Amino acid sequence: REIERKDFIAQLSGLIIKDHLFFYALYNSREVESTQAITALSAGTPANPTLLGTQYLTDRSTSPFWAAKVDAVIVDGQRLEFTIFDTSNVTRRNIFGTAASGRRYNPVTNDPGNYAGTTVFRSGGLNYVGRYTGTFTPWLTLSAAYGRNKDRDNTDASSTFSAVTDTRGGRNQAIGNPVSNAILNQDEREFYRGDADIYVNLLGSHHFRGGYDRETLTTSIVSQSYGLGQITLVDGSAGDQFGITTGQYAQVRFFRNGGTFKSTNEAFYLQDNWSLFANRLALQLGIRNDRFINRNIDGQAFYRSGNQWGPRLGFVLDPIGDGSTKVYGSFSRYFFPVAASTNNRLGGAELDQNQFFRFNGLDANNVPILGQQIVPTGGVPCPEGTGTCTVTSDGQAGDASTLIDANLKSQSLDEYIVGFERRFGRRLRVNVFGPYRDLNQSLENASINRSVRRFCAENNLTGLTGGRSCAQIYGAATN
């Protein structure tokens, strides 16, 4: 892999109104080019391999980055800030040397081969935040912030033909569109927060701090197979999992999922930084409450965390009193929301079905010519189209009340830290500390289809549940 990068950076800052209005701006012009050769082992051994060129990729991006910030001091103690930056990026990838191009990449001569197609990747977006800070008295400061963050992860190929994998004769060769799915993913985070700082002297000095923050995450995502779907060419055999024992066939997997999904995360907190005994002992006493809500494609909440209380406790002790030594420790409990991507996979209307046809050759674009449709073992009527399919997801949004366990708890982590620090003169400081973290709950995403189908087969579970067999419920495709 080779990468070449060229950057030009310009910065400008200064005052607009003396003592009151200031600005800063940055512009980064970027040109990034890279090449990547992909090979596969076609013969020989890992110690003495014969390599087969499969793809040669060239990527190019010329998207700039820019940012700006404005600070306004309205009067003493009253300040406004606004920050904006753009991370938008477009990368064009030209693909050469695939089997479908007619001339493969040659790893010996480094000949890229014939042009096969172009894929465009779009990422990043516009981000901004505004902040107010007001100091009204020496003991009271109020602050507030509002902002939006935008991001995207889009993939678009120049070819609209199906992705085709040829496994006949023991091969595993991509001969169609090198990109399986068109993907459109747009994310937006909107947030606001308010905080108050209060300073009090009572049995020592206190810095009370409290606040509230709320964020709304909106994800718009569409993922859909190109062409007829993702096509796999297969030799029928006695042990075929779909019961197709003779001839060659095409398995056509069509996948589609998407929609707009929202999550809301909010929290409030209160803490006291309490300094005692002429600053020889400092206590951090705090509590935070987090609440999370995830919604499905229809806007119905399928997960509500309720109140989740997380302590924030800590101490710092100066046993000698001269600032040279300190002993410290802390305990905190953190709660983590369910990932926004879960809304799409769990709360979306995902369609994932497989159809099976006799294979009658390839056309000029390496698209399989489909013959008579085949009824697979465990097949059911196709949710979309005609005939019989194996079905993983039927394209219908699930009932929000049935998507998760009613007693599901959020992920949480307990963290303990104990440490000792000692200064020796002005130039040497020794710090020894030990953290311990305990993961209380964890939410994992896994595909269990193959394991469940194997369990059903080994235990002869051939009966029907809700009119469908084990193999039909846990369909052939995995993601």
Secondary structure, 3 states (H helix, E strand, C coil): CEEEEEEEEEEEEEEEECCCEEEEEEEEEEEEEEEEEEEEEEEECCCCEEEEEEEEEEEEECCCEEEEEEEEEEECCEEEEEEEEECCEEEEEEEECCHHHCCCCECCCCECCCEEEEEEEEECCEEEEEEEEEEEECCEEEEEEEEEEEEEEEEEECCCCCCEEECHHHCCEECCCCCCEEEEEEEEEEEEEEEEEEEEECCCEEEEEEEEEEEEEEEEEEEEECCCCEEEEEECCCCCCCCCCCCEEEEEEEEEEEEEEEEEEEEEEEEEEEEECCCCEEEEEEEEEEEEEEECCCCCEEEECCCEEEEEEEEEECCCCCCCEEEEEEEEEEEECCCCHHHHHHHCCCEEEEEEEEEEEECCCCCEEEEEEECCCCCEECCCCCCEEEEEEECCCCCHHHCCCCCCCCEEEEEEEEEEEEEECCCEEEEEEEEEEEEEECCCCCCCHHHHHHHHHHCCCCCEECCEEHHHHCCCCCC
